[in-house]
């Protein structure tokens, strides 16, 4: 059940439904993503979280419902439109081109040019250096194809790209799934700092401790529906796990 | 904390394929020049370059296609069909220049058809281009009833076997296409997206790039280079031959792979393609000089390709294991 409408939203999904054949992945889902806050979505496998992200990032079209982005109504988004609206996503598979180097991946689809069409590698590398320093990300060799980097470094590149390319909403799908303890801590701190940098954040995670540490509001999903939304001050890790396990 | 970034190096070894090929080419040239006093004569060098020009032009187009994890098996048939088209235009009285331009553009249209079928209908590239390989060859045979088309103006032969100082026009055209290809690959979004299509097509789609557009235009480019090769071949022979370019695609693909472009996509090398084409041309020339039967040429080239690609794959696998 939804407890009241959230004010000052950047994005809202209203009565969104999506089916794949006979499978109802999403059933009249309503979510408000508050501006400059961190919203989390939790739920068991198959609850519809990934489908929801894909709809917000433009990879999938909903069967019905409305999407509101900064007050404007859309029936569906495309990847290009999502990017124009300042939405970028860090996918679980990271969506990196393993043969391109760090700045090549950060600027993928957003390459800088000079004279209108000639790629400006120097400027891209300078901006990448500035971005990585700003985010305190350590990757010593710029020219290394990212396929040769460690899992944590690759995740950092994916996050840096999302921060660079997404001007408004950044969506994280299991952001620390492949990371060790130290990298998880650093990534969590980075995500936590994003609202202060002017970003709105949506996090999908199975890690309840991470969710409670990061999120201001938590939506709980089950079988394609939102069964509850809570403020993090009103719930504990055990409560969350109970709600997910036992349902509505 | 002051973080230092090394923006000059990759921190890993450079791929060695191009250097290896260059070394083999160099050794071969030395050997052949010692064995035969005629090898390093300008006429023979020009002969090598002239024969390599056709393969070079088409191989540049194929480099882009293969970098996307695609393949274009229809290029040999495109050579024939565009040659037929040019021949018909010439016989109909069209000016040479216009016929030539339209012929090359026709190659582009044939390539675009491949691109649309592959990108829009999501049919595998080898399936589409095997189909169009037969389609285009079949059209050439049906239109000409299997007979070559003769009787073009003598000025038409300039493209294929004229003189531009001491250089033939095909060599100049090949050089221009090489420069164009290198520029496009390195310095344009179009070229970099060709690599990204092979590196991670879904990642490119997710950042909002129109994947279908870029994939289609890459096959258009392959068709254009095949059309240009069709023009050169028809001009060189002064005949539009429906069986022209038969099995040419195998040599082209071999050169591109030998040159280090990754069949799994994501990596391409124009310089590698160029060196590989020259190497294969020198080998063919060398075998002729050594009076070795032409039957052995294909055998030897096949062995070279398998050995070179195997060495390259083993080295690439070692690099990934080291850094993982």
Boltz contact constraints between the chains, C-beta under 6 A:
constraints:
  - contact:
      token1: [A, 79]
      token2: [B, 206]
      max_distance: 6.0
  - contact:
      token1: [A, 79]
      token2: [B, 208]
      max_distance: 6.0
  - contact:
      token1: [A, 80]
      token2: [B, 208]
      max_distance: 6.0
  - contact:
      token1: [A, 83]
      token2: [B, 208]
      max_distance: 6.0
  - contact:
      token1: [A, 95]
      token2: [B, 203]
      max_distance: 6.0
  - contact:
      token1: [A, 95]
      token2: [B, 206]
      max_distance: 6.0
  - contact:
      token1: [A, 97]
      token2: [B, 196]
      max_distance: 6.0
  - contact:
      token1: [A, 97]
      token2: [B, 199]
      max_distance: 6.0
  - contact:
      token1: [A, 97]
      token2: [B, 200]
      max_distance: 6.0
  - contact:
      token1: [A, 97]
      token2: [B, 203]
      max_distance: 6.0
  - contact:
      token1: [A, 99]
      token2: [B, 199]
      max_distance: 6.0
  - contact:
      token1: [A, 99]
      token2: [B, 266]
      max_distance: 6.0
  - contact:
      token1: [A, 99]
      token2: [B, 267]
      max_distance: 6.0
  - contact:
      token1: [A, 108]
      token2: [B, 207]
      max_distance: 6.0
  - contact:
      token1: [A, 109]
      token2: [B, 207]
      max_distance: 6.0
  - contact:
      token1: [A, 109]
      token2: [B, 208]
      max_distance: 6.0
  - contact:
      token1: [A, 109]
      token2: [B, 209]
      max_distance: 6.0
  - contact:
      token1: [A, 111]
      token2: [B, 189]
      max_distance: 6.0
  - contact:
      token1: [A, 118]
      token2: [B, 187]
      max_distance: 6.0
  - contact:
      token1: [A, 119]
      token2: [B, 187]
      max_distance: 6.0
  - contact:
      token1: [A, 125]
      token2: [B, 7]
      max_distance: 6.0
  - contact:
      token1: [A, 129]
      token2: [B, 5]
      max_distance: 6.0
  - contact:
      token1: [A, 133]
      token2: [B, 3]
      max_distance: 6.0
  - contact:
      token1: [A, 138]
      token2: [B, 3]
      max_distance: 6.0
  - contact:
      token1: [A, 140]
      token2: [B, 6]
      max_distance: 6.0
  - contact:
      token1: [A, 141]
      token2: [B, 6]
      max_distance: 6.0
  - contact:
      token1: [A, 141]
      token2: [B, 10]
      max_distance: 6.0
  - contact:
      token1: [A, 141]
      token2: [B, 11]
      max_distance: 6.0
  - contact:
      token1: [A, 142]
      token2: [B, 5]
      max_distance: 6.0
  - contact:
      token1: [A, 142]
      token2: [B, 7]
      max_distance: 6.0
  - contact:
      token1: [A, 143]
      token2: [B, 9]
      max_distance: 6.0
  - contact:
      token1: [A, 143]
      token2: [B, 10]
      max_distance: 6.0
  - contact:
      token1: [A, 144]
      token2: [B, 10]
      max_distance: 6.0
  - contact:
      token1: [A, 144]
      token2: [B, 11]
      max_distance: 6.0
  - contact:
      token1: [A, 148]
      token2: [B, 12]
      max_distance: 6.0
  - contact:
      token1: [A, 148]
      token2: [B, 323]
      max_distance: 6.0
